[in-house]
Structures are given as structure tokens and as C-alpha cells.
Amino acid sequence: MSNKSKDKEVVKEIHLKQNLSPIWVDNINIGVREDGICFLRFMTRLPEGVVEQVQLMTSKEHIKKFIEVLSSSIKYTSTKNDSND
């Protein structure tokens, strides 16, 4: 399957977990491996210290798409030079 056809794949169903509670996060730490896999940690500051809430791994390409979607959602445009991949 070509990259163009992958981009146009339609998700047939989205399965939401209704019993998940939202969490508050104050910070994100990101590590990027040489193979393009990213490791993300979402943290929350509490009076007793910083608590790790979530860990996840995904590809660098997915992170770029996440950033595009988040930026668009909050109408944010970066002022930094985007020359670094």
C-alpha cells in the first residue's frame, strides 16, 4: 500500500473507553531514539512532588501529526525556525 493510500485510510470504528477519567498534566518529557521512535512521559505537579501520569511510545511521524492537530485546534502557529527535523 502506498503512503498516499495509507493517509486516506478510513477508520471504520472508534472504540472509546467510557470509564476512563481525564487526568491533568503539567509537563511532557520526550525522548527520541535513532530509529524514529519517540517515548513520551506526561507529568503532573502535586504538593508532594511530580507524578508521572502516562507513558507512551509512537513514531516521529505520528508526533508530527499530533503537533499539527493540536496546533490547529488551539489556533497556534510556531514562531521557531522549523529547519530541524
C-alpha positions as CSV (number, residue, x, y, z in Angstrom):
1,M,0.0,0.0,0.0
2,S,1.4,3.4,-0.9
3,N,1.9,6.2,1.6
4,K,-0.9,8.2,-0.2
5,S,-3.4,5.4,0.2
6,K,-2.4,4.9,3.9
7,D,-3.1,8.6,4.5
8,K,-6.6,8.2,3.1
9,E,-7.5,5.1,5.1
10,V,-10.8,5.5,6.8
11,V,-11.2,4.4,10.4
12,K,-14.4,2.3,10.4
13,E,-15.0,2.3,14.2
14,I,-13.6,4.2,17.1
15,H,-13.8,2.4,20.4
16,L,-13.9,4.8,23.3
17,K,-13.4,3.7,26.9
18,Q,-16.2,5.5,28.7
19,N,-14.8,4.5,32.2
20,L,-11.5,6.4,31.7
21,S,-11.2,9.5,33.9
22,P,-9.4,12.6,32.5
23,I,-6.1,13.4,34.0
24,W,-4.3,16.8,34.4
25,V,-0.8,17.1,33.1
26,D,1.6,20.0,33.5
27,N,4.6,18.7,31.6
28,I,5.7,16.4,28.9
29,N,9.2,14.8,28.5
30,I,10.1,13.4,25.1
31,G,12.9,11.1,24.2
32,V,13.6,10.3,20.5
33,R,15.5,7.1,19.5
34,E,17.8,6.9,16.5
35,D,15.2,4.7,14.7
36,G,12.5,7.5,14.9
37,I,10.5,6.0,17.9
38,C,9.5,8.6,20.5
39,F,9.0,7.9,24.2
40,L,6.6,10.4,25.9
41,R,6.0,10.9,29.6
42,F,3.2,13.1,30.9
43,M,3.8,14.5,34.3
44,T,1.7,16.3,37.0
45,R,3.0,18.6,39.7
46,L,1.4,17.9,43.1
47,P,2.2,19.3,46.6
48,E,4.1,16.0,47.3
49,G,6.1,16.2,44.1
50,V,5.9,15.4,40.4
51,V,3.9,12.4,39.5
52,E,4.2,10.5,36.2
53,Q,0.7,10.0,34.8
54,V,1.2,8.4,31.4
55,Q,4.0,6.8,29.3
56,L,3.6,6.1,25.6
57,M,5.6,5.3,22.6
58,T,4.9,6.2,19.0
59,S,6.7,7.2,15.8
60,K,8.2,10.5,15.0
61,E,5.7,10.8,12.1
62,H,2.8,10.4,14.4
63,I,4.2,13.0,16.8
64,K,4.4,15.5,13.9
65,K,0.8,14.8,13.0
66,F,-0.2,15.2,16.7
67,I,1.5,18.6,16.8
68,E,-0.3,19.7,13.6
69,V,-3.7,18.7,15.1
70,L,-3.0,20.3,18.5
71,S,-1.7,23.5,16.9
72,S,-4.7,23.7,14.6
73,S,-7.1,23.0,17.4
74,I,-5.8,25.9,19.5
75,K,-5.1,28.2,16.5
76,Y,-1.3,28.2,17.3
77,T,1.4,28.9,14.9
78,S,5.0,28.3,15.9
79,T,7.4,31.2,15.6
80,K,10.5,29.0,15.8
81,N,12.5,28.0,12.7
82,D,11.3,24.6,11.7
83,S,14.5,23.6,9.9
84,N,15.4,20.9,12.5
85,D,13.7,17.5,11.9
